[in-house]
Amino acid sequence: MKKSSRPEFSRQLMPLTPCSECCGQATLNGLYGPRPCMACNVSGWVDAGTGKALPLEELVTQLSLRLQAAQRHINESKRSQASGPEATYQGSNRRGAGGTNYTGD
Ligand SMILES: [Zn+2]
């Protein structure tokens, strides 16, 4: 029973650090070309606390959380740096009412 029902799935972002074996590249240069770095489960990342590879299941989640955060960041910087027709289009709703970009400092 305990084996089949897992504990509450953790969605918390864990501190990760680039793998020191492969310098975060996920692959190593072997004699016959690149080979997967098993020290980090071929992810380029290890647990910042233990310095060890995360289990695949956890690793996927952690990478997903980071990717989501990175994607949000990209979208936000796209919005703020947007120029040309798209910016006009996206900006038209935001200006005027004058709320969104005003930080009030
Ligand atoms: Zn590695």
Residues whose N, C-alpha, C, O or C-beta is under 5 A from the ligand:
A	BS01	ZN	C19 E21 C22 A26 C37 A39 C40 G44
